[in-house]
């Protein structure tokens, strides 16, 4: 994915210009209140997420974002084209592709930045977003206490306005639910592959089926018993009946081993019959199944490792609350108090919500490179 190398803004607040080069890793903007820090980073976020409302309402003439991925460079330019003292078009240019978005006036003669995109051109918005999504992976953490609109609503009223933090947190909880389903699907594929491998082991194999009765047999029966039980547990089919069969299986192996080893220890060999050694053909198969089961368990842990780390981090940050991925009626995550009462995430403090947003955002990046923008990062 591309990183931001440089940002220039012309006509910022209708009177300033901004020209800043960015480091590949960390960039911090510091200044007094009211100097435009939040407006500036909101403008960058709006450009990369195609937030047309913010782009229309923010006072600027032209914004250029230079992107770089190793030796590859791309340029994003957004400009406002004015006619008759009012901005009538918003131009998006990505490389050589240009998108022209006509604005409809809101009849506010006092604000030359007023207007909204003509509904006929909303399709253009999604084409722009698709183009940018191929270039950048963006995460934006806002801690603004101001009320914001739900941008999916075209006709708005006061009842359709709500807090930015709660809005973002609700979206992330939903995304986390989807992510968990993706992980469960991945684990289901691993389990299916394990079952297929076990079925293949049932076929005749010289290495598995030939038993040398002239050599002493040394096997750890307790290890086999525990390993088999765990394998069935991994598959979710370990019950009292299966446990009993594992006991019978292990006992049959024990008798076969004793029969052959005893035969080798005496001077005059005692006869060994097919039924005496038949259980031993299962020894190598059993070990093979146990190995496959251990591999499946390791792969499952690997799949859920990042989610487990995420929950552990949340719990390490809280001494009076417990976070779990089980038992939440809201979907992805359950939050419990000291008395084990369930807590809705809406009832968390502002700081707790921001921490939950931050860690959930990080988890959902899935270790991919991302442009991460945060207002008031402290």
Secondary structure as UniProt FT lines:
FT   STRAND          3..12
FT   TURN            13..15
FT   STRAND          16..21
FT   TURN            33..34
FT   HELIX           37..49
FT   HELIX           52..57
FT   STRAND          62..69
FT   TURN            70..71
FT   STRAND          72..83
FT   TURN            84..85
FT   STRAND          86..94
FT   TURN            95..96
FT   STRAND          97..104
FT   TURN            109..110
FT   TURN            112..113
FT   STRAND          116..117
FT   HELIX           119..121
FT   HELIX           122..133
FT   TURN            134..135
FT   STRAND          138..141
FT   STRAND          147..149
FT   TURN            151..152
FT   HELIX           158..160
FT   STRAND          161..163
FT   HELIX           164..201
FT   HELIX           206..209
FT   TURN            213..214
FT   HELIX           221..235
FT   HELIX           240..265
FT   HELIX           274..278
FT   TURN            279..280
FT   HELIX           281..317
FT   STRAND          321..324
FT   TURN            329..330
FT   STRAND          334..337
FT   TURN            338..339
FT   HELIX           345..347
FT   HELIX           350..364
FT   TURN            365..367
FT   STRAND          371..374
//
